[in-house]
Amino acid sequence: MPLTLDDFGYALPPELIAQFPAPERTASRLLRLSGATLSDRRFADLPRLLRSGDVLVFNDTRVIMARLYGVKASGGRIEALVERVTGPHEALVQLRAGHAPGPGTRLSFEASIEAEVLERRGDLYLLRFGGSAGVLELLERHGRLPLPPYITHAASEEDAARYQTVYAHRPGAVAAPTAGLHFDAPMLARLRDMGVQLAWLTLHVGAGTFQPVRVSKLAEHRMHSERYDIPPATVQAITRARAAGRAVIAVGTTSLRALESAARAGELQPGAGETDLFITPGYSFRVADRLITNFHLPKSTLLMLVAAFAGMEPMRAAYSHAIAQRYRFFSYGDAMLIDKIEHPPNITG
């Protein structure tokens, strides 16, 4: 039978949604999932679970201060979340307003930032920002950190530091690649010293990562598109690891989606592109052998990707175990290390 949205629901006690990060980045827990075998570890144990010659692939995107508050010329209050910067003075944004603004509507944000609505594109609006400063510069100066909707406190200085990976380099994301939040500089140095190869790619996570799936039949769902860029050095590192019989470990679902998108033609290819790849159980992965990831929302596309990588029943068992053992969930929560299922079943969405 084809899978439906209800196959990915689970009951999560609200108190298990992590509202704040662990005291230290590596202090979170790590649930190890290999086939049907589960083991409870600490994230600090990760180096013991890797071998010299393995490759960890990280997403080096940087979260931008993407949230703005303001008013329309009519006086109505608005909230903008920048989805993607499309040019020096233009961006696609999600707008929350009492009435949908039409083309030509003038918007005034905090710090005297002015913008004009150019057009509507589906659920998004294309805005042109005034002034000499570019959009990224305006956001860096005056925007606010876009914490996920399930984190209930206002963003603080601690969030500005902790909702960002220590290796964040290329600005453009509106949500953090959260699996990477568990790594600190000493752990990265230890991994290098033991011969683990650290490789990099960029996928700018869009606000669509939090959008719910609104259809029961998974085949009818359309993913939001995101930009990615994979440098030649990363492809070379993965090729060498495979030739040596070593593992390729994707750090986060974003890294995994970028790698799979760049390998859709067969061989992994370097370069930039757009991806709307929707991975569900039955998908055959081409690149990664293992996945480091956080615990994801019920009925989310990220949970579906994890089920495709681990297998439906192992995923369900792991989540039931995590709830029973009081793991912390979502962006500031604990992590999993998952081995890829060897023979994915023939399931359709």
N, C-alpha and C positions, 0 to 999 in steps of 0.2 A: 504494500500500500504506500502511496506517496506520503511524505511527511507534511505535516501542517504546522501552523504556528503554535498550536496547543502542545505539540510534542516537546516544546522547548520552555514550557512554563515550570516554575518551581516556587515553593513558598519560602520566603526569606524573612526571618524575624528582623524587624526594623533596626534593632539595636546592633545587628551585625554589619550594618552599613558604616564603614569607617568615616568619621567626620574629620579626623585629624591624622597626620602621618605618624608613623612610629617614631620614638625618640631619636633613633639613628636610622639612616637609610637601610643598612644591612640587618637591622634588628627585627625585620618582619619574619613571618613563618614561611616555609616552603613545603608545599604538598607535592610529593614525587608520584607521578602516575606513569606506569609502564605496563601496557596491556591491562590486565585485571589486578595488578599489584599496586597497592597504595602504601606510602610511608611518609611519616611526619618528620620534617626536618626544619632547620633554620636556614634563612637565606645565606647566612654567613658560611654555610656548608657547601655552597655551590662549587667552589674550586675543587673540592674533593670528588665531585661528580663529573668532572671534565678531565680530558687528557691532553697532553702536549700535541699540538698539531690540529686540534679542534678549532673551528672558527665560530666566533660569536658575531652575529650581524646586528648592529645597532642602528636605530633611526635617530639621526642627529638634528631633527627639526627643533626649532625653538618656539615656544608658545608666545604669541604676541598679546599685548594688552588690548584685547579685541572688543571690549564692551564699552558702549557710550550711552549716556543718558541725556535727554534734552526735550525740546518742545517743537511742535509744528508752528507755523505762522498763525494758525487759528488759536493757539494756546494749548492744544491737546498734548499730553505728555507722551513721550516715545522712549523706547529702549532699542538700541541697535547692537547687534552682534555681527561683527565682520566675519564673513565666511571665507572670503578670498580677496586678496588685493590683486586687481587686474591690470593696474597701471600706476604711474606715479601719483595720480590724483583721483583714481577711481577704484571702487571696491564693490563686490557683491555682498549684501548684508541681509540678515534676518531682521525684520522690524516688528516690534510689538507696539501697536497704536490702537486707539479707539476705533478709528476708521482707516481703511487702507488708503495710503496717499497715492495720488496719481502722478504721472509725469509732469515735471515742472514745479512740484511742491518743494518749498524751501524748508529746510530743517535746521534748527539751531541746537547745538550740543554744548555741554559744559566747556569752559575755557574759551568761549567765543568761537568755537569751531562751527563753520557753516557748510552745508551740503545741499545739493539739489538732486531730487529723484529724476533719473533719466528714463528708466523703463522698469517694468516688472518682468522677471524671468521665473515662472513657476512660483515657488514659495519665497523667492529671493527678490531683492530690489538692487538695481545698479545705481549707485550714488556717485556724484562727482563732488569732491571736496574742494572748497575754495582756499585761497591763500597760496603763499609760495612754498610752504613746507609740504613734503610728500605725505601720503597716507601713513606709511610705517612710522615716520618721524612724529606725526601727530599722535598716533596711538601710543607710541613709546612714552611720550611726554604726558599725555592726558587721559589715556584709556585706562580701563580697569581689567584686572585679571579675570578671565571667563571661567570660573570654577564650574564644575558639572552641576546640573540642577538638583541632584540628590545630596549635595553638600549644602547644609542649611545656613552656615554662618557667612558673613561678608568676608571677602578676601582680605587677608592681613599681610603684613610684611613677611611673616613666616611662610604663608602660602606662596608669596612671590618667589621665594627661594626654593621651597620644597615641591611645588607643582611645576618643576622644571628639572630635567635631567642635568647631571653635572657636566655632561658633554654636549649640551644643547648648543648648536652652532649657527644654524641657518633659520632665520625668523620666517614664520609663515603659518604655523599651526594655531588653531583655536582650542585645541584640547591636547593634553600631554600624552605622549606614548608611554603609558603608565608602567609597563613592565620595566622600563629603564629607570624608574624612580628608585629602585632598590639598590642600585649600584652607586658606590662612592669611589673617590679617587684611590684610596688604598687598595680596594678590591680590584680595580682595573689594573693597578700596578702589579699586584700579586698574580693576576691572570697572565699578564705579559711575561713576568719573570718565569712562570712555569711553562711557557711555550704556547699558550693559547693565543691564536691570532684574533685580533680585534679588527673588524671590518665595518664599514660605514655605508649607509645610504640615507636618502632623505625622502620622506613622505609627509607632506603637510596635512595633518589631520584636520578635517573639516567639522563644522558643527553638526553635520548630518550623522556623525557617529552616535549621537544621542537621539536621533529621530526613531520613533517606534516603527516597527513593521505593521502596516495597517491592512494587510491582506491575509486571509487564512491560507491560501495556496501559495507556497513559497515561490513557485515559478513566476508568479505575477508581480513579485516585488522588484523594484528598480533601485539599485544602489546609487548613492550620491557619488559624484566623480571627485577624485583627489589627484593631485600632482605628485609624481615621484621622480627621483633621479638616482641612478646607480652608477658609480664610477667604475672605470675599467679595473682599478686595483682590487675592488671587492669581488668582481667576477673572477679575477686571477686567483685570489685567495681561496675562493670556493672550489675552483677547478683543481688547485693543488691539493686541497684537503680531500676531495673525492678520490683523486689518484692515489693518495696515501692511505685510503681506507679510514679517514677520520670523519668526525661528525660535523655537520653544519647546523648550528643552533640559531634560530631566529629569536631575537629579543623583542617580543611583542607581536601582536596580530598585525600591526602596521608594517613591520619589517617583512613578515610572512607574505602579506598581500602584495607588497612591492616586488618581492622576489618571484612570486608565482606569476604576476602580471608580466614581468620581463622575460619569463620563460614560456609564455603561452604558445610560441611558435615552435618550441622544442628545446633548443639550447638557451641557456641564460644569456641575455644580451645586455651590455652596458648602455647607458643613455637615459634621456628624460622621456616622460610620457604621461598620459592620463590613464587612470584605472577606475573602472566601475565594477570590478570583478566581485561577484557574489559567490562565496564558497559555502556549500552545504554538504551534508553527508553524502558520500558516493564520489566526491571529488578525489582525483589522484594527484597527490602533491609531487612536484618534480625536483624541488631544490632542498628544502630543509628536512633534517632528520629528527630534530627536537625543537620544542617551542617553550619559551619562558613567557608566561602571561599571568595577568591578574584574574580574579573571579569577576564574571560579567553579568549584566542585568538579565533577568528572565526574558525570554522571547526576543532577544537581541540578535542582530546579525553576527556579532562577535561570539556569542555563545554557539551559534550554528557553525561558525568556523572551527571553534574548539572541538565540537562534536565530530566534525569531519576529520580532524587531525587525530583525535584520540579514539574515536568510535563512540556511538551513541550510548551504549550501556556503560562502558568505562567512565564516560563523562558524567552520566547520571549518578553512578556510584561515588565518584569523586566529589560531586557537589553535595550529595547527601552526607558523606563523611565530613566534609568541611563545615557544614551547618551543625552537625552533631558535636564536632570538636571545637566549635566556636571560633572558626577562622574569621578574619575581618575581610569584608567584601568591597569590591569596586576600586576606584582610583587610588585611594589612600590605604587600601587593604593589603592583604597578603598575596603571595604568588604561588604559581604552579610551575613545575618542570615536567613536560609531557613528551613521551616518546611517540613517534608517528605510528599509527596502525599500519601493519604491513600490507594487508589485503582489504582495502575498503569495500564494503558491500555495495551492490548495485541498487542504490536508492535514488529516487527522484523527488524533487521538491514540488 
